[in-house]
Amino acid sequence: MNSPVRSRITAAFTDAGLSGALCATDIDHGTTVTLAADTPVSTASVHKLCLVATLYREAAAGRLDPTTPVDIPAAARAPGPTGLAVMRDAARLSLRDLASLAIAVSDNAAADILWDHLGLDTVNATMAALGLPRTIAVHNQAGLYATMVDDTGSGGPAALVDPAAVARLTVLDPHRTNRSTPREITALLTAIWRDDLCPPPWAEELRAVLGVQAWSHRLASGFPFDDVRVSGKTGTLPTQRHEAGVVEYPDGGRYAVAVFTRAASTAVTLPAADAAIGRAARIAVDALRARRGGP
């Protein structure tokens, strides 16, 4: 990669108090912009991309029906701040509508129903079959939260901003939690957008699901244009803020981008860190567009 581009991306992270890793890929031309793209990273909720992609690959192969309804009792749901995780009553939703919730608002309870239905082994086997051997899930969302409770003791949410407690969190160690690399995550997105993961109409529906995310404060913030579409999935853990997605321009340019960051601060609210993800992604995509001759 052109060193000035790498320097600008690094500066975007540094100015926000972050260290970061990035991979951006031109989906149609195959060119890349990278910064520590093969570094192992804790994926957090970015791994829901792998989960939902597996659901649609299994559907395309005829091994499941994504319209299958699931009864969801009010009790024993995975913890989380959104979606079914905070709802009080029983519900009934199809597998694909659970996938929409898992992407749109990062619903942990919806995701764990899918994890239970598919199994960690199936998701991992799917990633391996796609040539992504470093993209591995070791626990579902409830399991991830359980390790945080085990690591921090009875401190509750306050422990997650205590530097000493945060240092004990195994979910921040990519060798002990759900993990991947920026390059492999962009390869997964490229496979989805090139119909390599599954054929139409399944691929079209999968892309539509990945386009419903509600959050626009990270990746999408770098592309504030009405005619540019950003489909993405965030991931958040103490000190870690990530997003991976696809940026589509009206001239047909399509770019898969994965940005993984870690902050020096343990504060929960760091808007500059969120914005840096969009800024770094924009620098990378602009460089890719310059290579292909786009405006």
Secondary structure as GFF3:
##gff-version 3
##sequence-region A 1 295
A	DSSP	alpha_helix	3	15	.	.	.	ID=ss1
A	DSSP	beta_strand	18	26	.	.	.	ID=ss2
A	DSSP	beta_strand	32	35	.	.	.	ID=ss3
A	DSSP	beta_strand	41	42	.	.	.	ID=ss4
A	DSSP	three_ten_helix	44	47	.	.	.	ID=ss5
A	DSSP	alpha_helix	48	60	.	.	.	ID=ss6
A	DSSP	beta_strand	69	72	.	.	.	ID=ss7
A	DSSP	three_ten_helix	83	86	.	.	.	ID=ss8
A	DSSP	beta_strand	91	94	.	.	.	ID=ss9
A	DSSP	alpha_helix	95	104	.	.	.	ID=ss10
A	DSSP	alpha_helix	108	118	.	.	.	ID=ss11
A	DSSP	alpha_helix	120	129	.	.	.	ID=ss12
A	DSSP	alpha_helix	141	152	.	.	.	ID=ss13
A	DSSP	three_ten_helix	153	161	.	.	.	ID=ss14
A	DSSP	alpha_helix	163	166	.	.	.	ID=ss15
A	DSSP	three_ten_helix	170	172	.	.	.	ID=ss16
A	DSSP	beta_strand	179	180	.	.	.	ID=ss17
A	DSSP	alpha_helix	182	193	.	.	.	ID=ss18
A	DSSP	alpha_helix	202	210	.	.	.	ID=ss19
A	DSSP	three_ten_helix	219	222	.	.	.	ID=ss20
A	DSSP	beta_strand	229	237	.	.	.	ID=ss21
A	DSSP	beta_strand	240	248	.	.	.	ID=ss22
A	DSSP	beta_strand	254	263	.	.	.	ID=ss23
A	DSSP	alpha_helix	271	292	.	.	.	ID=ss24
###
